Amino acid sequence: MTALRAKVATYQLRLEQLGDLYGDGEITKAEWLRQRARVADKLEAATAELDATGAGSVLDGVANAARPSEAFRAQSIARQRAIMDAVMTITVGRAKPGRLPRGVELDYGRITLTPKTPATSADPTPESVPAA
């Protein structure tokens, strides 16, 4: 899946570079149109292949997004929880006696995040976790 994502990113970069070449006058409009069509077809095929590999996964649409962290934040809380549950175990420890200092709502030191291994994960592709 990582190789597919790299391929998609490469084709997206090539499209940007083609635009720059045309904008700088280094290629003609006809050359730009021809090359853009070729690269866009390859990008579409690679994106379809990437989408097919993650079909039915809780990470679908997030892990294969251009910006996974933004795609993750755009999901509903329920979907975010499902994604987190698929890729890691979250443990919240016991609270210390007394109140937290004024302005502090949560003691982050009590939270432990443990990544799930592929054998224990509910999702078959935990390596595709969005970087937040």
Beta strands, then each sheet from edge to edge (+ up, - down):
strand 1: 88-92
strand 2: 111-115
sheet 1: 1+ 2-
end
